Amino acid sequence: MAKAEASVEELVSMIERGELRLPEMQRQYVWRSTRVRDLLDSLYRGYPSGAILLWETDEAVPLQDFAVSQSTNPYQSTRLLLDGQQRLTSLSAVIRGEPVSVRGRRRPIDLLFNLEHPDQLAVVTEVEENGGDEEDFDEDGELIGDETDSTEDELLKRFNKMTFVVATRKLEQLPQWVKVSDVFKTDNDAPFLKRAGVSGFDDPRYEKYSQRLARLRGIRKYVYRMDVLERTLSYDEVTEIFVRVNSLGAKLRSSDLALAQITAKWRHSLQTFQDFQKACASTGFDLDLGLHLKNLMAFATGQSRFQVVGNLNVEKLQKAWKEACDGMEFALNFARSNLGIDSPALLSSPFLLVVLAYFGHSRNYALSNNEAHQLRYWALAANAKGRFSRGSSETILDQDLATIRNGGGVNELIDRLKLQFGHLEITPEELEGRNQRSALFKTMFLAFRAAGAKDWRSHLAIALDHSGSQHRLQFHHIFPKALIRVCLTPRVVYEI
């Protein structure tokens, strides 16, 4: 294995020119903007950022597209990126000022740089390794999550201690915050200094701001160490290296490693999986590809874990995938029509769909009226109680799959549910102290919507997909804080 080095600027150029490509075994781009923010912060401070693993080959291997645009590579030889995709895609998007493609949607990575950041690291962030592409701010620039109830002054104080933040409309208007991508587009500091109110060389901020802008642009010169695999290796050997490297580093989920093994055997299958994923998303169920692969394992082996995926041949995988697609279509139709669940947001766990899919398949999709009624009861109770959200979710899923595989019916599934929770009735005490993350909250929404509940102010029937921010469902309170502030504001009453 050869060793090499390349700067961020050189690697981004290689991606742009199409000289660096992604093999089919790689997972898709999944980083949140907050993860990109923390990567930029680390490079800005000169912290270590890992190595890059490449394979240069003349073999015609299955490829997939980067999440950023690329030119066509005119050369036969291809450099494949095996480790470092998330980092290099993020850097390419930010430095080139281009959006990334995530699940068929193109979105920018808008980050802001604080010209007045503290000299020392003041805010330590926790990063979720397997985070998805959900943003930390909504379309109006309001913070989503645990900090929603913080005051604007509290948030601004926190942001002022940070060097990089995910852009919001309010912060963009403040002169000390500059768009990171705009800084990379030019070496001229004047626009940023002028906007910050720096009028000349004698301004004490001139040198500090100029040095910080130069340091930010210096990220392009950050050097990554590259490990380059030999050309003599076969695609199967490289796949094994990819799986081992990422298993040891715990960088990928088990479904990502399974995908690498599946695509090594079943060439060009990634597009097949993604096409079905998009078809499900078009009906309102935008599910993680890992769930579809887990469903594939259920139909191929009768259990959900990926440990045995290496023992499955192509014929077995292809047959199981066709059956898994039929099963998932049944599950989604049952969820919409029989449960009133028309979005993954109303599921306490998507594992519920795998059980529904496998059960439908076991009955050849012919259910009696009584069986359909019992299955509806089980699904709603399991969803409300959070069956797959307690303990080892995969173990619980495999218990249900084993029940069905061994010929059990819905009564046996209900018995397992009772064994887990003791009773299936929902008592008032169970609702105390629960928030919107609770499985009971999702069931409460289903009950309210089935009863025809309407918004008290607009009188619109409650829904998850109303257009316009003013009509979005307020999950975390009954009365919006803005409305309470208006009601509590002292007013002068005039007599006429």
Order of alpha helices (4+ residues) and beta strands (2+ residues): beta-alpha-beta-alpha-beta-beta-beta-alpha-beta-beta-beta-alpha-beta-alpha-beta-alpha-alpha-alpha-beta-alpha-alpha-alpha-alpha-alpha-alpha-alpha-alpha-alpha-alpha-alpha-alpha
